[in-house]
Amino acid sequence: MSRLLATVAALAVIVTSFGLNTNVALGHERRAVGPYTFVVGWINEPSYVNLLNSLDLTVTETSGGKAVEGLDKTLKADVTFGGSSLAQPLSLAARFGQPGKYTGYVLPTKVGDYTFHITGTVGTTSIDEKFESGPGRFGTIESTDALQYPAKLISNSDLAARLDQLQTLVIAGIAVGVLALIVSIGGLATRPRGVRT
């Protein structure tokens, strides 16, 4: 048992050291854009549906690696889901105490691939780049189903399907009730008046 605890503690130290080292960009796409290097991904990876996340953008000069500051004033960013053309603008902000690093928060509500579109200028270089999640780039938004414990939550799509089924049953029940009421009224109206039961 103590050997297992020692192994778990060692793994926790290793994982924590990755979190403390700001130079590590696991699951991010690195791309040369003119004389600059853009590193783009999610700020929290792995990334899960219905959990607040953010664009994680780092811009440095390709030669020398110097951080490029002030881009929250010259760049714009938006995010799209899948092949959708409906874009959600992101409020690009510099990360405090981390030169050349920027965020733009979003709450992903669907599992799948997302695309960050970054436009504007860096120095004299015009920027119009799309960074798509996927293999060899940055992670897709994943379901939280495998992480749920002790009870599994009903997903929004499952809940919507159940509500649709319930609505159908309620409408059918109302229709049967109205039909029974009409038949009852018809039976009372056609009953001979002089006969008592």
N, C-alpha and C positions, 0 to 999 in steps of 0.2 A: 504494500500500500504506500509506504514512504517513497519507494522508487517511482511510482506513478505520480505522486505529488511533486517530486523533484523534477520529473520530466515536464509536467504541466507548467510548473513555475518557470523553468528554463524557456519553454515556448512562449510564455507570456512576456518574459523579458525581451525576447527577440522581436515579437510582434510589436511591443510597445516602442522599441527602439526605432522601428520603421516609422511609427507615427510621430516621433519626436524629431526625426531628420527631415527637414523641409526640402531637401534636394531630391528625395525619392518621389518619383511620379509613376506609380504603378498604374497600369491600365489607362495611360494617356497617349495621345497621338502627338508626335513631334514632327514639325514640318518647317522647312526653310521657306520664308516668304520675303523675297528680296534679300536685303542684308540683315534680316532679323530671323530669329527662331521662335516659332509659336509652339507651345505645349498646351494641349487642350484635352479636357476630360471632365468627369464629375468630381466634385470636391469630396464626396463620400462614395467610396467604392469598396465592395460591390454596392450597386445602387438598386433600391427597392421601390416598388410602386407605392404611392400614397404616403411617402416619407419625404419631408423637405430636403432638397438637395440644391446644388448650385453648379453653374459653369465654373470650372477651375481653369483660368487662363494665365499663362506665364509667358512674358515676352522679353527676350534678351537679344543683344546684338550677337550675330552669329560669330563674328571674329572677336574674341575676348570674353564673351559671355556676360557683358555688363547689362544689368537690369534696365529696362526702359520704363520710366515713370511718367505719370500724367496722362496715360492713355484712356482713363475713364472720361476724359474731356474730348478726345478725338476719335474714339471708336464707339460703335454701336453693336449690339449683339441681340439675336433672337433665337428661338428654338422652335423646331417643328417636329411633329410625330410622324413616323413612317413616311409615306409618300405624300403627306398632306401639304397643301400650299398655304394653309392657315398658320401664320406665325405668331408666336407669343413674344413680344418684346421683353428683353431682360434689362433690368436697371444695373448697368455695369458700374462697379465700385472698386476702388483700390483696397487691398487688404492691409489693414493696419500693421505697421512694423515689418512688412514683407515687400520690399521694392520689386516692381515688375510683375506683381501678382494681382489678379483681379477676379471678382466674383460677380455672379448674376443669378439670384435665387429663383427657384421654380419648384412647384410641387407636381411631379409626374403622376398622372392619374391612369396611365395605361402601360401595360407590360409591352416591351418591344424596343425598336430602334428609334433614336432621336438624332436630330441634326442641329448643330450650332452653326449659325451664319454670322460671321463677323465682318463688318464693313467700316470704312472710315480711312484715316491716315495714321501712319507712324512716321514721324519726320516728314520727308517728302515722298514717301512710298504710299501709293494708294492700296488699300486692302479690300478685298472682296473674296473671302475664303469660306468654304463650307467644310465642317468637320463632322463626319457621320460615325455613329457608334457601330461597332461590329468587330469581328475577329481581326487582330493585328492593329486595332485602333483603340478605342475606349469602350468600356462595358455598356451593354444594353440595360434597360430597366427590367429587373427581375421580379417575379412573384414572391410574396412573403409566405405562401402556403407552407413551404417546407420548414419555416422557422416558427410557426405558430404553436404555442404550448401553453397551458395544458389543453385548451379547447381550440378547435379550428374556427375561425371567423368565416362567415358567409361572404363570399366575394360580391361586389356590386352587381356583376352580371348575373350571378346565380340568384341574388335577391330580386333583381328586376324580372327574371324569368318566373320566379315563384309568385311575385305580385301579379304578373300577367295572367298566370293560371288561376289565381284566386279571383281576379277581376272577372274572368270568363265564367267561373263557377257562380259568382254573385249575380252576374247578369242573367245566367241561365235560371238561377233560383228565383229571381224577380219575375222573369218571363213566365215560369211555371205557376208562380203565385198569382200573377195577373190573370193568366188563363183559367186557373181554378176559380177565381173570383167571378170572372165572366160567366163560366159554366154554372156556378151557384146562383148568380142573379138571373141567368136565363132559366134555370130550373124553377126558381121562385115565381118568375113572371109567367111561365107557361103552366103552372100548377092550377088545377081547377079550384075556383074560389070557394065553393060550397063545401069542400071536403076538408074535414079536420083530422089531424093525425094525432 
